[in-house]
């Protein structure tokens, strides 16, 4: 067989390159991704754990309390309850027995069920069928492709019912959960302390959206003193199960929304880069919004994103953020507690390394299976404390990363609970381990 001459080799290589380019473009189009170059903050110094909980993480509800993204605590009739938004669509009510530190929980409901769902249920048999399909969690990448049917609650918020809808009896106003469900929209859960919780869909799109549009990645919510609910929509393009595509693509397709009783949902800021967790500032004048590895400031008076960042660069990709008057150790101090996902610090961060290289990002998105992208990112388990003006106070971390990708932190009694969309359990650490 004769060897190819130089011209033949060149033509063959050119043809193969063309085939690869066409295939990459086709794959990108099927995934609705078009990566661009973006500029991210320089990597900060290597992360230093001021306090460690290495070797102290207890796994609560393993293989049942799966993907507990968001946590919220309430007190009702002198009993402390914690609610968790789970990866299989359930909202769980959790109670800690202070006598022996045991934990028990039960399911309030599954957000994928009921009228108005993407796949509405017609009868009890359909409900049973849904529960069976949702009983096997598809993991962080939703390998079972069930989130659209089962629901995927992310942000949880405890408010009074009268602030969300007209209540028939103001004297008997009840606590309700407002849920930012990535695919179902903004929800309200009533009857949260009983055995017959009910769900109401508050909004599935903004007032100004096209009729055929529905939210695909609502993420977190907070309430301001006037009763308005502010909600982050991380992406108008990708579902939660493909959230890393939104970060890799680099396009600012996120929004900040405001829900007002009787007026529906309005867009108050758009063109945001993967907005995630949200909280109210200690002076009640601003909203603090996680955006990738930064924390943005939104003025409530001016109704706009302010140019100065609250935090210019985090030591990891930010998830949820909560204001608190108490440190996890129990010490009184106004602060903000931030869950951190992947590490963003020297010497290396994959997100930073490829941020300005759209070709490499395009190849990753087009050719690397999503579950492998997720698994390639080094595991990191940490949460950060910031003071009232955005200075880093301390990072709490686990050298073993037993509970990686921390999304939210709640302190209940003698324990620190660690939420995570990644883990198939709820993490718990004794406060004494970090004191």
C-alpha positions in Angstrom: 0.0 0.0 0.0 1.6 3.3 -1.1 2.3 5.9 1.5 0.3 9.2 1.4 2.3 12.1 0.1 2.6 15.3 2.1 -0.4 16.8 0.3 -2.5 13.7 1.0 -1.6 13.8 4.7 -2.5 17.4 4.9 -5.8 16.9 3.3 -6.6 13.9 5.5 -5.8 15.9 8.6 -7.8 18.8 7.5 -10.8 16.6 6.8 -10.5 15.0 10.2 -10.3 18.4 11.9 -13.3 19.5 10.0 -15.3 16.4 11.1 -14.3 17.0 14.7 -15.3 20.7 14.5 -18.7 19.9 13.0 -19.3 17.2 15.6 -18.4 19.6 18.5 -20.7 22.2 17.0 -23.5 19.7 16.7 -23.0 18.5 20.3 -23.0 22.1 21.6 -26.2 22.8 19.8 -27.9 19.7 21.3 -26.8 20.9 24.7 -27.8 24.5 24.0 -24.3 25.7 25.0 -22.1 28.3 23.4 -19.1 28.9 25.6 -17.5 32.4 25.6 -14.3 33.8 27.2 -14.9 35.5 30.6 -12.7 37.1 33.2 -12.8 35.7 36.7 -11.0 37.2 39.7 -7.4 36.1 40.3 -7.1 33.1 42.6 -6.7 34.1 46.2 -4.0 32.5 48.5 -4.4 28.9 49.4 -7.3 28.1 51.7 -6.3 27.9 55.3 -8.8 26.2 57.6 -9.1 28.3 60.8 -11.2 25.5 62.4 -11.4 21.9 61.4 -14.1 19.3 61.7 -12.1 16.5 60.2 -13.1 13.1 61.5 -16.3 14.5 63.1 -18.8 14.3 60.3 -21.8 12.1 61.1 -23.9 10.9 58.2 -27.6 11.3 59.0 -30.2 9.5 56.9 -27.8 8.0 54.5 -29.5 7.0 51.2 -32.7 8.6 52.4 -32.0 12.3 53.1 -30.4 12.6 49.6 -29.1 15.8 48.2 -30.2 18.1 51.1 -29.6 21.4 49.2 -31.3 23.8 51.6 -32.1 23.8 55.3 -34.3 26.0 57.4 -35.0 25.9 61.1 -38.2 26.9 63.0 -39.6 26.7 66.5 -43.2 25.6 67.0 -44.7 25.0 70.4 -41.3 24.9 72.0 -40.0 22.2 69.6 -37.2 22.9 67.1 -37.8 21.6 63.6 -35.5 21.6 60.6 -36.8 21.3 57.0 -34.7 20.0 54.2 -35.1 20.2 50.4 -34.1 16.8 49.0 -32.8 15.7 45.6 -35.6 13.3 44.9 -38.2 16.1 45.1 -39.2 15.7 48.8 -39.5 18.3 51.5 -38.5 16.6 54.8 -39.3 17.7 58.3 -36.5 16.8 60.7 -36.6 16.7 64.5 -33.6 16.2 66.8 -34.1 14.4 70.2 -32.1 16.5 72.6 -32.1 13.7 75.2 -30.1 11.2 73.1 -29.1 13.2 70.0 -31.0 10.9 67.7 -32.7 12.3 64.6 -36.1 11.4 63.1 -37.8 12.7 60.0 -40.8 12.4 57.8 -41.8 13.6 54.4 -44.2 16.5 54.0 -44.7 16.1 50.3 -43.0 15.8 46.9 -43.0 18.9 44.8 -43.4 17.0 41.6 -46.9 15.9 42.6 -50.2 17.7 42.2 -51.9 20.1 39.8 -49.7 22.4 37.8 -46.8 20.0 37.6 -44.8 19.5 34.4 -46.4 16.0 34.4 -49.7 16.5 36.4 -51.1 13.5 38.2 -54.6 12.3 37.5 -55.2 9.7 40.2 -53.8 7.8 43.1 -52.2 5.2 40.9 -50.3 7.9 39.0 -49.1 9.2 42.4 -47.9 5.8 43.4 -46.2 5.3 40.1 -44.4 8.7 40.5 -43.3 7.8 44.1 -41.8 4.5 42.7 -40.0 6.3 40.0 -38.6 8.9 42.3 -37.6 6.5 45.0 -34.2 5.9 43.3 -32.2 9.2 43.4 -30.3 9.9 40.3 -27.4 11.6 42.2 -25.9 15.0 41.6 -26.1 14.7 37.8 -29.7 13.3 37.9 -28.7 10.1 35.9 -32.2 8.8 36.2 -33.5 12.0 34.5 -36.4 12.3 37.0 -36.1 15.8 38.3 -38.6 17.2 35.8 -41.2 14.7 37.1 -40.2 14.5 40.8 -39.4 18.1 41.3 -36.2 19.6 42.6 -36.6 21.9 45.6 -33.6 24.1 46.2 -34.2 27.2 48.3 -36.4 27.0 51.5 -37.7 30.0 53.4 -39.9 30.1 56.4 -42.5 33.0 56.4 -45.9 33.9 57.6 -48.7 32.9 55.2 -50.3 36.3 55.3 -47.2 37.8 53.6 -47.6 35.5 50.6 -51.4 35.4 50.1 -54.5 36.8 51.6 -55.2 34.8 54.8 -58.7 34.1 55.9 -57.9 34.6 59.6 -55.0 37.0 60.4 -55.2 36.1 64.1 -54.3 32.5 63.3 -51.6 33.3 60.8 -49.5 30.2 60.2 -45.9 29.5 59.3 -45.4 28.3 55.7 -42.5 27.2 53.6 -41.7 29.2 50.4 -39.8 26.9 48.1 -37.7 27.9 45.1 -38.1 24.7 43.1 -35.7 24.5 40.1 -38.4 23.2 37.7 -41.7 23.7 39.4 -41.3 27.4 40.2 -42.1 29.4 43.3 -44.2 27.3 45.7 -45.9 27.6 49.1 -46.3 24.7 51.5 -48.9 25.0 54.2 -49.6 22.6 57.1 -45.9 22.1 57.7 -46.3 21.0 61.3 -49.0 18.4 60.7 -49.6 15.4 58.6 -51.4 16.9 55.6 -49.1 19.5 54.0 -50.5 21.2 50.9 -48.7 22.8 48.0 -49.7 25.9 46.1 -47.8 27.1 43.0 -47.2 30.9 43.3 -45.4 31.5 40.0 -43.9 29.5 37.1 -42.7 32.5 35.1 -42.3 36.3 35.5 -45.1 38.6 34.4 -43.0 39.8 31.5 -42.0 36.4 30.2 -43.5 34.8 27.1 -46.5 32.5 27.8 -44.5 29.4 26.8 -41.6 30.1 29.2 -41.3 28.5 32.6 -38.6 28.7 35.1 -35.9 26.1 34.7 -33.5 26.9 37.6 -35.0 28.9 40.5 -32.5 28.6 43.3 -32.9 30.6 46.5 -35.3 33.0 48.1 -35.3 35.7 50.9 -38.0 38.0 52.3 -37.5 41.7 52.9 -39.2 43.6 55.8 -42.0 44.8 53.5 -43.0 41.2 52.7 -41.6 41.0 49.2 -39.9 37.8 48.2 -36.7 38.0 46.2 -35.7 34.9 44.2 -32.6 34.0 42.2 -33.0 32.3 38.9 -29.5 30.8 38.2 -30.1 30.3 34.5 -32.9 30.8 32.0 -31.2 28.2 29.7 -30.1 25.2 31.7 -31.8 22.9 34.2 -30.2 22.2 37.6 -29.1 18.8 36.4 -26.7 20.6 34.0 -25.8 23.6 36.1 -22.1 23.2 35.4 -22.8 24.0 31.8 -24.1 27.4 32.8 -20.8 28.1 34.7 -18.6 26.8 31.9 -20.5 28.6 29.2 -19.9 31.9 31.0 -22.9 33.7 29.7 -24.9 35.9 32.1 -28.3 34.4 31.8 -29.3 34.6 35.4 -31.9 36.9 36.9 -33.1 38.4 40.2 -36.9 38.2 40.6 -39.3 39.8 43.0 -42.6 38.2 44.1 -45.2 40.5 45.7 -48.6 39.3 47.1 -51.3 39.9 44.5 -48.8 41.2 41.9 -47.0 38.1 40.8 -43.3 37.8 39.8 -41.3 40.7 38.3 -37.7 40.8 36.9 -35.7 43.4 38.9 -32.2 42.5 37.5 -31.0 40.4 34.6 -27.7 39.5 32.9 -26.3 38.0 36.1 -23.6 35.2 36.2 -25.1 32.1 37.8 -26.8 33.9 40.8 -27.3 31.4 43.6 -27.8 32.0 47.3 -29.3 35.2 48.6 -29.7 36.9 52.0 -30.7 40.2 53.5 -27.9 42.5 54.8 -27.8 43.1 58.6 -28.9 46.7 58.1 -31.8 45.5 55.9 -30.8 47.9 53.1 -29.3 45.4 50.6 -29.5 41.9 49.3 -26.3 39.9 49.1 -26.3 37.5 46.2 -23.8 34.7 45.5 -22.6 35.0 41.9 -20.0 32.3 41.0 -17.0 33.2 43.2 -18.2 36.7 44.2 -20.9 38.2 46.3 -23.0 40.9 44.7 -24.9 43.8 46.4 -28.4 44.8 45.4 -29.8 48.0 46.7 -33.4 47.7 47.9 -33.9 51.5 47.7 -32.4 51.9 44.2 -33.6 48.4 43.0 -30.3 47.7 41.1 -27.1 45.8 41.4 -24.4 48.0 42.9 -20.9 48.2 41.2 -18.9 47.4 44.4 -18.9 43.7 45.3 -19.6 42.7 48.9 -16.9 40.0 48.5 -14.6 40.3 45.5 -13.4 36.7 45.5 -14.4 33.7 47.6 -12.1 30.8 48.4 -14.5 28.5 46.7 -17.6 28.6 44.5 -20.4 30.0 46.6 -23.7 28.3 47.2 -26.1 29.5 49.8 -25.6 32.4 52.2 -27.3 33.3 55.4 -27.0 36.1 57.8 -26.6 35.2 61.5 -26.0 36.9 64.8 -24.2 33.9 66.2 -21.1 32.1 64.9 -21.2 28.3 64.5 -19.2 28.1 67.8 -22.0 29.8 69.7 -20.2 33.1 70.1 -22.4 36.2 69.5 -21.3 38.1 66.4 -23.2 39.5 63.4 -21.9 37.5 60.4 -22.8 35.7 57.2 -22.3 32.0 56.7 -21.5 30.8 53.2 -21.5 27.2 51.9 -18.6 26.6 49.5 -18.7 24.1 46.6 -15.4 23.6 44.7 -12.2 25.2 45.8 -11.2 28.4 44.2 -7.7 29.3 45.4 -4.1 28.8 44.5 -2.5 26.8 43.1 -5.2 25.6 40.8 -8.9 25.9 39.9 -10.4 24.3 36.8 -13.0 27.0 36.6 -10.4 29.7 36.6 -8.0 27.9 34.3 -10.5 27.5 31.5 -12.5 30.7 32.0 -10.9 32.6 29.2 -10.5 29.7 26.9 -13.8 29.1 25.0 -12.4 26.5 22.7 -11.3 24.3 25.6 -14.6 24.8 27.3 -16.5 23.9 24.1 -14.5 20.7 23.8 -15.2 19.8 27.5 -18.9 20.5 27.2 -19.3 18.7 23.8 -17.1 15.6 24.3 -16.9 14.9 28.1 -20.0 13.2 29.6 -21.5 15.4 32.2 -21.2 12.9 35.1 -17.4 12.8 34.4 -17.2 16.6 34.5 -18.9 16.5 37.9 -16.6 13.8 39.2 -13.4 15.4 37.8 -13.7 18.4 40.1 -11.6 17.8 43.3 -13.7 17.3 46.4 -13.7 20.1 48.9 -15.6 20.4 52.2 -15.7 23.9 53.7 -17.9 26.8 54.7 -16.8 30.4 55.3 -17.7 33.1 57.8 -17.7 36.8 56.7 -18.3 39.9 58.9 -20.8 42.7 58.3 -18.6 44.5 55.8 -17.5 41.5 53.8 -14.2 40.6 55.4 -13.3 36.9 55.7 -13.4 35.9 59.4 -12.6 32.2 59.2 -13.0 29.1 57.0 -14.2 25.9 58.6 -13.1 22.8 56.8 -12.6 19.0 56.6 -9.3 17.7 55.3 -11.0 14.4 54.4 -13.9 16.1 52.5 -16.3 13.6 54.1 -19.2 15.9 53.2 -18.1 17.8 50.1 -19.9 20.5 48.2 -21.5 22.2 51.2 -24.5 24.2 50.2 -25.9 25.4 53.5 -25.1 25.4 57.2 -27.6 25.4 60.1 -26.8 25.2 63.8 -29.4 23.3 65.9 -28.7 22.8 69.6 -25.3 21.1 70.0 -24.8 20.3 66.3 -23.9 22.0 63.0 -25.8 20.5 60.1 -24.2 20.5 56.7 -26.5 20.5 53.6 -25.3 19.5 50.2 -26.8 18.9 46.8 -24.1 16.3 46.2 -24.3 14.0 49.2 -26.7 11.2 49.8 -26.9 12.1 53.5 -27.3 15.1 55.8 -24.0 15.9 57.5 -23.8 16.7 61.2 -20.8 17.9 63.3 -20.8 18.5 67.0 -20.3 22.2 67.9 -17.7 21.1 70.4 -15.6 19.8 67.5 -15.0 23.4 66.3 -15.1 25.3 69.5 
